[in-house]
Amino acid sequence: MTQHSRPHASVTLPEGASGTSRRDPADDETTRSVRRAGLVAGIALLLLAGLAAFGDLFVIDGLVTPGNAAQTADDVRASEGTFRLGVASLYVVIVLDLVVAWALFKFFAPVNSWVSRLTAWFRLSFAVVFLVAVGQLAGVPALLGDGAYRTAFGEDQLDAMVLLRIESYNDIWMAGLLLFGVHLAGLGYLAYRSGYVPRVIGVLLVVAGAGYAFDTFSSVLSQDPMVVSTVTFLGEFVLAVWLVARGGRVRVAADHEL
């Protein structure tokens, strides 16, 4: 494998590799730290994916009728508890994003600490943008349930305000996907150069990142945007599964310091 030229770069091998007489680096704290970080990242990514699918795909997309403010307001009002639970799950996703950013930084730091740190900051930045987006949803039940708003704005205008807030959530989230795409591209580079993550995963991560970036620009440049991330998203999911299955078995040279 090609190695990075940093002064402390190290060769990493999957557990079970033969042809070396060096002591097992599992005894080294650096290796144990990387293994723990990989397992934490994998578990957090899988939890994050499940909660995001529930909150965004099942709840939000399930209750929103695009272009029909009255129907959307009626559906959210009839399923307020489900809507609130979906929003709450998205808040948990944001917390998990912070955990994943830290864990992936630790996991890939032996490859290139600077790039790994920068990649983590891009994910943290995305989490902040997504927090703002979810905040648009949090106020929807209050709008629908407060009689004072209905008296002040009227039924039709209030319903339109609800749909506008939900569309604002989508717009802000879509803008944040550019940051997320750069994050995935950085992970792809690190995975490809690591020597302990299969290179195909690195390629899939870069493809996923490019897909999210494409979606962001498509949403701005076209009235009928084309979404490709529904096809290209697999990279991060594949990484998550690999981290849970194999991340706890990588080896890092004992003389490397994170």
C-alpha positions as CSV (number, residue, x, y, z in Angstrom):
1,M,0.0,0.0,0.0
2,T,1.1,3.5,-0.6
3,Q,2.1,5.3,2.6
4,H,1.7,9.0,3.4
5,S,5.0,10.9,3.8
6,R,4.3,12.4,7.2
7,P,7.2,11.8,9.7
8,H,5.3,9.4,11.8
9,A,3.4,7.5,9.1
10,S,3.0,3.8,9.9
11,V,2.1,0.6,8.2
12,T,-1.2,-0.9,9.4
13,L,-2.4,-4.4,8.7
14,P,-5.6,-6.3,9.4
15,E,-5.4,-8.7,12.2
16,G,-4.2,-12.1,11.1
17,A,-1.7,-10.9,8.5
18,S,1.4,-13.0,8.3
19,G,5.0,-12.4,7.5
20,T,6.0,-10.2,10.4
21,S,8.0,-10.9,13.5
22,R,7.2,-7.8,15.3
23,R,5.3,-8.0,18.6
24,D,1.6,-7.8,18.5
25,P,0.7,-4.1,18.4
26,A,-2.6,-4.9,20.1
27,D,-0.7,-4.3,23.3
28,D,0.0,-0.8,22.2
29,E,-2.3,2.0,23.4
30,T,-2.4,3.6,20.0
31,T,-3.8,0.5,18.4
32,R,-6.3,0.0,21.2
33,S,-7.5,3.6,20.8
34,V,-7.9,3.3,17.1
35,R,-9.8,0.0,17.5
36,R,-12.2,1.5,20.1
37,A,-12.7,4.6,17.9
38,G,-13.5,2.4,14.9
39,L,-16.1,0.4,16.8
40,V,-17.7,3.5,18.3
41,A,-17.9,5.1,14.9
42,G,-19.4,2.0,13.3
43,I,-22.1,1.6,15.9
44,A,-22.9,5.3,16.0
45,L,-23.2,5.4,12.2
46,L,-25.6,2.5,12.1
47,L,-27.8,4.1,14.9
48,L,-27.6,7.4,13.1
49,A,-28.8,5.8,9.8
50,G,-31.8,4.2,11.5
51,L,-32.9,7.3,13.4
52,A,-32.4,9.5,10.3
53,A,-34.5,7.1,8.2
54,F,-37.3,7.1,10.8
55,G,-37.3,10.9,11.3
56,D,-36.8,12.1,7.8
57,L,-38.1,9.4,5.5
58,F,-40.9,7.9,7.6
59,V,-42.2,10.8,9.6
60,I,-41.4,14.0,7.7
61,D,-41.8,12.7,4.2
62,G,-44.7,10.5,5.3
63,L,-46.7,13.5,6.7
64,V,-45.9,16.2,4.2
65,T,-47.8,16.6,0.9
66,P,-45.7,18.8,-1.3
67,G,-47.6,21.8,-2.6
68,N,-50.6,21.1,-0.4
69,A,-50.4,23.2,2.8
70,A,-53.9,22.3,4.1
71,Q,-53.4,18.5,3.7
72,T,-49.9,18.7,5.3
73,A,-51.2,20.7,8.3
74,D,-54.1,18.3,8.8
75,D,-51.8,15.3,8.7
76,V,-49.3,16.8,11.1
77,R,-52.1,17.8,13.4
78,A,-53.6,14.3,13.3
79,S,-50.2,12.7,14.0
80,E,-48.7,15.3,16.3
81,G,-47.1,12.7,18.6
82,T,-45.4,10.9,15.7
83,F,-44.2,14.2,14.3
84,R,-42.7,15.2,17.6
85,L,-41.0,11.8,17.9
86,G,-39.6,12.2,14.4
87,V,-38.1,15.6,15.3
88,A,-36.7,14.3,18.5
89,S,-35.0,11.5,16.6
90,L,-33.4,14.0,14.3
91,Y,-32.0,15.8,17.4
92,V,-30.4,12.5,18.5
93,V,-29.0,12.2,15.0
94,I,-27.1,15.5,15.5
95,V,-25.6,14.3,18.8
96,L,-24.5,11.1,17.1
97,D,-23.0,13.1,14.3
98,L,-20.7,14.7,16.9
99,V,-19.7,11.3,18.3
100,V,-19.0,10.0,14.7
101,A,-16.9,13.1,13.9
102,W,-14.7,12.5,17.0
103,A,-14.5,8.7,16.5
104,L,-13.6,8.9,12.8
105,F,-11.0,11.5,13.5
106,K,-9.3,9.1,16.0
107,F,-9.7,6.2,13.7
108,F,-8.0,7.9,10.7
109,A,-5.5,10.1,12.5
110,P,-2.7,7.6,11.9
111,V,-3.1,8.1,8.2
112,N,-2.9,11.9,8.2
113,S,-3.8,13.7,11.4
114,W,-4.3,17.1,9.7
115,V,-6.7,15.8,7.0
116,S,-8.5,13.7,9.6
117,R,-9.0,16.7,11.8
118,L,-10.2,18.9,8.9
119,T,-12.6,16.1,7.8
120,A,-14.1,16.0,11.3
121,W,-14.6,19.8,11.3
122,F,-16.6,19.5,8.1
123,R,-18.9,17.0,9.8
124,L,-19.2,19.2,12.9
125,S,-20.1,22.1,10.6
126,F,-22.7,20.0,8.9
127,A,-24.2,19.1,12.3
128,V,-24.6,22.8,13.2
129,V,-26.4,23.5,9.9
130,F,-28.6,20.5,10.4
131,L,-29.4,21.7,13.9
132,V,-30.7,24.9,12.4
133,A,-32.7,23.0,9.9
134,V,-34.4,20.7,12.5
135,G,-35.2,23.8,14.5
136,Q,-37.6,24.8,11.7
137,L,-39.6,21.6,12.4
138,A,-39.6,22.0,16.2
139,G,-41.9,25.0,16.1
140,V,-44.6,23.4,13.8
141,P,-46.7,21.7,16.5
142,A,-46.9,25.0,18.4
143,L,-48.1,26.9,15.3
144,L,-50.8,24.4,14.7
145,G,-51.9,24.0,18.3
146,D,-52.0,27.7,19.4
147,G,-55.4,29.2,18.8
148,A,-53.9,32.7,19.0
149,Y,-51.9,32.0,15.8
150,R,-55.0,30.8,14.1
151,T,-57.0,33.9,15.1
152,A,-54.2,36.2,14.0
153,F,-53.3,34.6,10.7
154,G,-56.4,32.7,9.6
155,E,-56.6,29.0,8.6
156,D,-55.1,29.2,5.2
157,Q,-52.2,31.5,6.0
158,L,-51.3,29.4,9.1
159,D,-51.3,26.2,7.0
160,A,-49.0,27.9,4.5
161,M,-46.6,29.0,7.3
162,V,-46.4,25.4,8.5
163,L,-45.5,24.1,5.0
164,L,-43.0,27.0,4.6
165,R,-41.2,25.9,7.8
166,I,-41.0,22.3,6.6
167,E,-39.7,23.4,3.2
168,S,-37.2,25.6,5.0
169,Y,-36.0,22.5,6.9
170,N,-35.4,20.8,3.5
171,D,-33.6,23.8,2.0
172,I,-31.3,24.3,4.9
173,W,-30.5,20.6,5.1
174,M,-29.8,20.5,1.4
175,A,-27.4,23.4,1.7
176,G,-25.6,21.6,4.6
177,L,-25.1,18.5,2.4
178,L,-22.3,20.3,0.6
179,L,-20.3,20.3,3.8
180,F,-21.3,16.6,4.4
181,G,-20.1,15.8,0.9
182,V,-16.7,17.3,1.5
183,H,-16.5,15.4,4.8
184,L,-17.2,12.1,3.0
185,A,-14.7,12.9,0.2
186,G,-12.1,13.5,2.9
187,L,-12.9,10.2,4.6
188,G,-12.6,8.5,1.2
189,Y,-9.1,9.9,0.7
190,L,-8.1,8.7,4.2
191,A,-9.6,5.3,3.7
192,Y,-7.9,4.8,0.4
193,R,-4.5,5.8,1.7
194,S,-4.9,4.0,5.0
195,G,-3.8,0.5,4.1
196,Y,-6.2,-1.0,6.7
197,V,-9.6,0.0,5.1
198,P,-10.4,-1.6,1.8
199,R,-9.7,0.8,-1.0
200,V,-13.1,0.2,-2.6
201,I,-14.7,1.7,0.5
202,G,-12.6,4.8,0.0
203,V,-13.8,5.0,-3.6
204,L,-17.5,4.6,-2.5
205,L,-17.1,7.4,0.1
206,V,-15.7,9.8,-2.5
207,V,-18.6,8.9,-4.9
208,A,-21.1,9.4,-2.0
209,G,-19.6,12.8,-1.2
210,A,-19.7,13.9,-4.8
211,G,-23.4,12.8,-4.9
212,Y,-24.3,15.0,-1.9
213,A,-22.4,18.0,-3.3
214,F,-24.2,17.5,-6.7
215,D,-27.6,17.5,-4.9
216,T,-26.8,20.8,-3.2
217,F,-25.9,22.6,-6.4
218,S,-28.7,20.9,-8.3
219,S,-31.2,22.3,-5.8
220,V,-29.9,25.8,-6.5
221,L,-29.3,25.7,-10.2
222,S,-32.5,23.9,-11.3
223,Q,-36.2,24.4,-10.7
224,D,-36.6,20.7,-11.0
225,P,-33.5,19.4,-9.2
226,M,-32.1,15.9,-9.8
227,V,-31.2,14.0,-6.7
228,V,-28.5,11.4,-7.1
229,S,-27.5,10.8,-3.5
230,T,-30.3,8.2,-3.2
231,V,-28.1,6.1,-5.4
232,T,-24.6,7.2,-4.4
233,F,-25.1,7.2,-0.6
234,L,-23.9,3.7,0.0
235,G,-20.3,4.6,0.9
236,E,-20.9,5.7,4.5
237,F,-23.2,2.7,5.2
238,V,-20.6,0.3,3.8
239,L,-18.0,1.9,6.0
240,A,-20.3,1.6,9.1
241,V,-20.8,-2.1,8.5
242,W,-17.1,-2.7,7.9
243,L,-16.2,-0.7,11.1
244,V,-18.5,-2.9,13.2
245,A,-17.2,-6.1,11.6
246,R,-13.5,-5.3,11.2
247,G,-12.7,-2.0,12.7
248,G,-11.8,-3.6,16.1
249,R,-9.2,-5.8,14.4
250,V,-6.9,-3.3,12.7
251,R,-3.2,-3.0,13.7
252,V,-1.3,0.2,14.1
253,A,2.5,0.3,14.5
254,A,3.4,0.8,18.2
255,D,5.8,3.6,17.6
256,H,3.1,5.9,16.1
257,E,1.7,8.7,18.3
258,L,-1.8,10.1,17.7
